[in-house]
Amino acid sequence: MHGWEKWNDWYREQWRPVMEWLARESGAKPGYTALDVACGTGQPAFLVSRRVAPGGNVIAVDVSADMLEAADRLARAEGIENLELRELDMHDLRGIPDASIDAVTLGFALMFSPDPVQVVRELHRVMKPGARFALAVWGDAARNAFLNTMFESIGAVLGGPPPDPDAPGPYRLAPPGELEAVLRAGGFADVRTEIVDMTLVSESRARYWEMFLDMGAPARRAIDAAGPERAEQIREKLFAALGPAEPVHVLATPLCATGIR
């Protein structure tokens, strides 16, 4: 089973604040044709699908066939019928006509793009005049213990140079004004940003470790390559960073943006 599918119930509940923000701020209404880009296993596409019913539909796209297969299984299990899944790269939304989309969502993918302005240009191209987008990236690194506890634990054991702040990565669009600059360069003028803090809860540190490795491909690759001894050292560092209290509570801070075509 795909890791994101395995943890779908946790993900859907814990990330609900930001996914509901995206669905709401996209302006999706009954009868709309909505687009969810980099849809993963279906959030926020499933929420949007309910907002556009009756009469509307959601086109959900992702570059990963595995993610789309998991999204299809989950959608069928939830009885969602107004969802069309397509394997597309967010930099090239080929097959989606110009000015054909009423509402767009994009969750937690833009900061990993090597060319985020091109992604935004594609969103701008497919949106109808007056259509609204809503997207989320990771905000201030200092307020993202959800990511930092794991990656700082890996760095403490494995070492290596600090990440290039201008390279694709979790905090690529977190600096003040950076996300707005990308959105303006992609064609949008009227943009509003908002921080949507989340406190993510895991029942135990062991569960947190398991979940992160199942859902976080970069962390999994680094830890698998480290070998068993250093993997255990990383685990110990992580447990110390999380502290002894269980359930585990960690802060995650999405930076969200919305605007009109």
C-alpha positions, 0 to 999 in steps of 0.5 A: 500500500502507498504510504500516503494511502496507508495514513490517509485517515490521519492525514485527512483529519490532521491537515483538515485546517489547511485543506478546508482553507484551500477548498473554501478560498478557491471559491468553488461552487456548485456547477463549477469545473475545478482543478486540483494540481499535484493532487496526491491522494486526493486532498483537497480534491475530495473536499472541492468535489463536494463543493462543486456538486451538484453539476460540477466536477474536479479535474485532479492532476499529479505527475505520480501514477502511484498517487493517482491510483491511490486517489482513485481507490480512496475516491471510490471508497468515499463514493466520489463520482465527479472526479477526473484523475489525469497524469500531468506535470504541473509545469505543463497542463496539456489538454486543459484548454485556456480559460476553462477552469472556474477554481484552482487548488494547489497544495504543498508542491509549488516550492519543490518546482525547479520553475515555480513561475512556469507553474503559475503561468500554467494556472493563469492560462487555464483559469477563466477571467474572474476565477480564483486560485488557492495554494499552500506552501511551507512557511517560516522554517522556525515554525515548522517543527513537523519537518524540522525535527526529522530533518535536523535529526538526520543532519545531526547524524549524517552531516553535510552542507546546509541546503541551498535556500534558492533550490527547490525544497520545503522552504523555497517560497517561505521568505517574506515576499518570495511567494508573492513575487512568484505569483506576480511573475506568473501573471497574478496581480491581486494576491492575498497571503495568510498563515494557517497554523496546524498542530499535528498530533501523533499517538506516540514517537514510534508512530510518528517515526513510522508515519514520517518514513512512510510519507516522506520520501526524502527522509526515507531515502536518506535513512535507508542509505545511512544503514541500520546503525546510523538510522537508529542514531537518527531515530534516537535524535528524533525521539529526543527532539520530540520530547518524552510526552505522548501523544506527540504534538508538533507545529506545522505552518503553511503559508497560503495564498489566494488570488483572482485571474 
